[in-house]
Every structure is written in C-alpha cells, then in structure tokens.
Amino acid sequence: IGNSISYYLAKRHGASCTIIDPVGIAPAASGKAGGFLAKDWSEGSPIGELMSRSFDLHAEQADDLGAEKIDYRRLEAAAVMMASNGSGRKPAGKKLEGVEWADVNVVGGNILGREDTIAQVHPKKLCEAMWNYSKESVGSTLILGKIAEAITDSDNKRIIGVRLEDGSTVDADALIVACGPWTDGARSWFGSEVEDKMPRMYGIKYHSILVPSPRILTQAVFFSGHGDPEVYPRPDGDAYITGFPDPSIPVTETPGNEEVRPEVVERLMEATRQTSSELGGIEPHTRQACYLPSTSDGVPLIGEVPGVKGAFVAAGHGCWGILNGPATGEAVAELLMEGRTIHVDLRVFGFDSPYRR
C-alpha cells in the first residue's frame, strides 16, 4: 500500500517521498501474495467502489509499466466442488464443462468470472516496478529502519518528522502508516491519547506453495472441499497454491521472517494431489507464509489520524490488498496533495466510519 502511494505521488503529482521499512520493498504479503484480481466480487459492500476503481488501475499500470514485466494478464476464475470421500480418481465420462485442469474428485463447478472482470499480477514484480518508477522519476528514497515515534509540533500537534529506533530522525511534512498487520505497533507512535482511538490491526497467516506447471494454465480455481484451497496459475509457468488460514491474531513475527510450518505445506501438497492430476505430486520450489492485515470489522482503515495533523493510516485490506493497492495509493496521494479525493470516497474507511466497531 505504501509503495502504491509512493507510485501515485510520483506519477500524478511529481512528488517524491521516503519509505521507511526494516527489510526493504515488499518483504511480506506484498511480495508473497497470489495477485488475483476481481473487479466486481464486492459490489454493494463498503469496498465495492475501491475494488472496481483499482481493477481498472491495474490495467493502466500494466500499460505503463509493461504487462510482461509484472506478469499481468486477464484470465478466468472457476469454483470447483470436490467429492468428500477423496477417492483420488478422475470423474468418469466427459470432462466437466468449463473446468480447465482440475480433474481429480471433481463433482461440479461453475465459472465465477471471465477475462472482462478477472485478471492477475505478480505482486513482487509489481511492487519492484512501482518502486523503480518512484525512485527513478522523482528521486524517492528508501531507509532501512524502524520508526520508534512520531515527532509533532508541540503547538498544533502537526507531524514534523519521525524518530527511528537507532535514534536518528527524519523530517516529514506528512506521515502515512501503511505497515500491514504491523500497523498495530504504530498505535504507540502518537502517544496514549491517540493510541486509544486507533482501531487494532490483526493478521491472518496464510501459507502458500509454488509448483512448476507442465503447461501454462489460464484458469484460477477456488475449490470447495479438501480444505478449500485456491490455485492461481501464473503466465511464467508457476501455479500458486494457498489455503488453510490461521485465526486472526496480533502479529508478533517480524516482516520477512514468518515461520513456514511443514505440516501446513504438506496439507497444501495433499490438497493439490486430491484435486489435479497435472499439479499433484509436483515438488514445490517455494514454500512461504505471510500475514494478511485485517481489522475487527473487515473494513480497511484509510484516513487521517484523529488529533494529529498530517498523520494518516492506510492498512487492513485483508485478502484484497494487492487488488486494492492502486486505488488506495491514488486516493491517499490525492488527499495529501490536493486535500480531497477525486475517484474514491474514503469516508467509509475512516476512523469514524459507520462500519467501524
């Protein structure tokens, strides 16, 4: 999210910024997520407008940054129901209509979306491309470090900088907290009075594996049964497989150092064997885990911190963080540079949102 803000500050406003991160660009979910994009899966919900705008911006980014460079493409998505007995057999007779590659224990399926409303991108490659643009076009900079506290003007409680854990300081006209689930730790940056007003931020841990597919597949599949895994084939030949989420918790593991539990990886591998003769049994070349940031009400937190001028939060996008990154970045950049948003109404995501609890 912070990277998207940086990108749109550079692209739309010619403004540079400084990103402060203990590891670097996209060390956690921003680099490990699946990158599945859907335009209308949240129509009528608080994030519906954000999602639709962001889907269109992803296509625009692909044109600007290069679709092949960020592995952006349109594809289909299908829901596939699996037999509960787990016989490990292919269905008899004609292959299930509309299902491209899931062929073991399949008992039903339907298309969830086609190329007009479904796409994908490689999150790590996208983040790197956006950051390179920000850095090269306007001179945005990266500091490796951790913020200990925000520094404010004592007269009017306005942000003037931050102090890092090593004691150094960085001047700032504004501060945007976009730390995913670790945004929860930023509650203490502004003092106890503000800390009590900031909603808690949690993390839902997901494991994922990547296996090399025998051929380039063009259909993402959401399974019902065998743990409900999700599989996103990529244009580079990998298949991204995820599922079996942990409960939502305050995150104590550090970015980029999330423990990968072998038993969860084995469950993903077994689920793949139980759903596809093409992908099942292939040894993963990548085993990883990350946390998806979430609020207690499921609505992202985007807005100015109460009582601190120039301080903003943009986090808590859940499983749609990659999808909703561009529209969030565009809107926050507008808010910073113009004092208002043009394309998306952020009031629904603010600290005083009617959905907040």
N, C-alpha and C positions, 0 to 999 in steps of 0.2 A: 504494500500500500504506500509506504514512504517513497519507494522507488517510482511509483506511478505519479505521485505528487511532484517529485523532482522532474520527471519527464515532461509533465504538462506545464510546470513553471517555465521550463526551458523552451518548449515548443510553442506555446501560445502567448507567453509573456516575456520571453527573452531574459528570464530571471534565473540567477544561479542560487544554489543552496549548499548546505553542508549536511551530509548524512553521518550520523554517529552510530556505530554498531560495534559490538565486541568482537565480531568474527569477520564480517565483510558483507558483500551483496548476496542476498538470498541464501543464507546458510541453513534455514529451517524449512517450514512448509512452502515458502515462496519458491524454493528450489526443488522440493521433493513431491509436490502435489501432482495430481493427474492431468490438470489442464483441460478438463472437459468444460465446454461452453454451451449453454442453452439459453435461448432468447426469451422464452415465454413460460418457463416452468413455475414461475412465481407470480403470474398475473393475478391481480386482486389482493396481493399481500403487501405489507409495508415495503418490501424490496423490489416490487414489480417494475416500477419506473427505472430504478437504478440498474436493474438487470438488463432491461431492454436497451437502454442507452449504452450500457457497457458492451453488450454483444456487438452493437454496430461499431463502437470504437475499436474493438479488437480487429475487425475487418479493415478499418482505416489504418491501424498500426501495422497490419500485415503489408499493406500497400507501401507505407512509409519506410518501414524497417526491412522489408523483404520477407515474404511468406516462407520461402525455403530456409532462410536464416533462423527463423524462430519456430519452424515446423508447424506453421498454421495451415489448416485445411478444413473444408467442410466434410461432414460425414453423416451417417445415420446413427440412431440410437434405438435399441430394442429392449423390451422386457421379456425375459425368458423364464418360464416356470419349470422347475425340476421335479422329478419323481422323488417321493420321500423315502423310498426303500433303498436308493443308492445302489442299484444293481450294476452300474458301470457299463451298461450296454447302450448301443446306439438304438434309436427308435426304429421299429420295423417299417418297411414300405417307403413311400416318398418322403424326401427331406422336408422338414417343417417349412412351410412357406414364409418367406420374409426373414428367415434366420440364416445368416451367412456362414457362421463357423461353429456355433455351439451345437453339439450333436450327441452328447452323452447324457442319458437320463432326462432328455428333453420331453416335456409333455404338452407344452403350449407356449405361445409367445405372441407379441404384438409390437408394432412399430411405435415408438414414443416420439420420434421426430425425424425429419429428413433434412437435407442439406440447406434448406431455407432457414431453419431455426436451430441447427446443431452444428457445432464446429469444435475444434480443439487447437491447443497451442502447447508448446514445450515451455513450462514455467521458467526453468532455469535459463534457457536460451533467451526467452523474452526479457527477463529481468536484466541479463547482461547487456542485451541490445539497447534497452531503455537507458541503462546507466551510462553506457558508452556515448549515447547521444547527448545526455545531460552534461557529461564531463567534457566532451569534445566541442559542443556547440556554445556553451556558456561558461565553462570552467567550474562546474560544480565539483565539490571535493568530498572525499571520504576520510573520516577519522576513526581509527580503531580504538574503541574505548567504551566505558560505561558511564552514564550520567548518574551522579550522586544526588544532585538537587538543582532545581531551577533558581535562577537569580532574578529578582524583581526589583523595580524601582520602589523604594520604601514609601514614596509619596502617593503613588496612584496604583500600586500593585500591577505594574506592567512588566512583561518579560523584557529583560535586557541581556540575558545570557544564561549559560548553564555551567555548573562546576562538575568536573569529571572525578571519578574515584581516585585518580592519581594526583588530584589537587589542582590540575590545570583548569583554566576557564576558556570558554568560547563565547564571544559576543553574539547576540542574536536580536533580530527585530521581531521574530516570532518563533514559537516552538510547537512543533507538531509531534505528538506522541503516537507513533504507528509501530508498536512493538509486538503485534500479535498477542498471544496469550501472556507474554511478559509485560504487557501494558499494565497489568495488575500491580507490578512493582513500582510503577511510576506514580501511583497514588500518593506515595510519601514524598515526592519531589516538591510538592507545593505547600507542605505544612498540614497539620492535623485538621484545621478547619475545612480545607478543601478536600482532604482525604476522605472525610466522612460523606462528602457529596458525590464522590465518583463511584459509579457502579463497579462491582467486581468483574474481573475478566478471568475466564477459565480456559482450559484447554482440553480437547478431546483427542486422545492419542490414536492414530491410525498407523498400522504397518502396511508396507507395500513391497512388492517384488517386481522386477522387470525380467522378462524372458524374451529371447530372440524368437520371433515368429518365423515359421518356414516360408511364409509368403506375406506380402503386405495386405493387411486386412482393413476393411473400411466400415466396420460396424462396431460401435461401442455397445456393450451388453450389461444390463442390470439384472442379475439373477435373483430369483425368489426360490430359496432352498439351498441346502448345503452351506449355510452361513451367510447367504445373500451377498456373495462377492460382486464386485464391479470390475469390469475389464475394459480398458481403453487402449485399443491398438494405435500405434503411432506410425507416421509415414516413414520413420527411419528404420522400421522393421521390428521395433520392440513392442511388447504388449505389457502395459502397466496394469497390475492386478492388486486390488486392495479390498479391505473388509475387516470384520471383527473389531470394531472400535472399542476402546476402553471407556469407562464412565468419565463424565466431565469433572475435572479437578483443578484446583490451583496448581500451576506448573512450577516444579522445583528443579527439574532438569534444565540445563543451560542450552542455548541455541547451538545446533550443530553437534551436540553430544547426547542426543536422545538414545536411550538403550534400545537395541533391537533384540527382542525376545525370540529365541529359536523356536519355541513351541507355537508362537503365532505365525511365524514364517511357514512352519510345517502345515498348519491349518490352511493357509493360503494355497500352498502347493497341492494339498489333498483336495481342496475345493476345485482347483483347476483340473486335476485328474478326473474328478467326478462330473465335469461339465464339457470338456473338449478333448477330442482325440488328437487335435492338432497341437494344442498348447500343453496338455497334460503330460507330465513326465520330463519336460524340458527343465534343465537346471537353471535357476535364476542367476544372472550375472550381477544383480544388485539386490541387496536386502536393506531396507531402511525403515525409519519411523519418523513421524513428525506430529506436531500438535496443531489442530485446527482451533483457532481462537473463537470463543463463544461468550455471549452474555447470558445472564439468567433468563432473559425474556426472548432470546433468539434474534433480537434486532441489533444490527451493528450500531456502535457508538461513534457518531461523527458530529463534532461540533465544538464550540468554544468552551473551555473550562470555566465554570462559574466562579466569578470573583477574581480571575486572573486575565487581564487583557493581553492578547497576543498568544495565549496558550490554547492549543486545540488537541483533540484526540480523534484518531481515525483507526478503528480496530474492531474486532469482533465479527468478522464477516462469515465465520463458520466454513462450511464446505464450498462456499461460493466466493472465496477470497480472490482466486485468480480471475474468475469471470468479472467480478465487480471492481477489480482494481482500477481499470482505466476511468470509469465514470466517477469513482471516488476521487482519484487523482485530479481529474479535470475540475470537479466541483470544489475541492479544497483549494486548488490553485486559484480558481475564480474568487473564492471567498477571501483569500489572502491578498490578492492583487486588486480586486475591484470592490470588495466589501459585500458582495452578493453572489449568488449562484444563478446561472442562466439556464442550464439544461435540466437540472435535477433539484427538487426541493428537499433540502437536508433537514428540515424541521422535524420530520418524522424520526430522525436518527439522533436528535439532540438529547442533552441531559434531562430535559423536561418533556420528552416525547410521551404522548399518551399511552404508548406501548411499554414504557419503562416500568419495571417493578423490581 
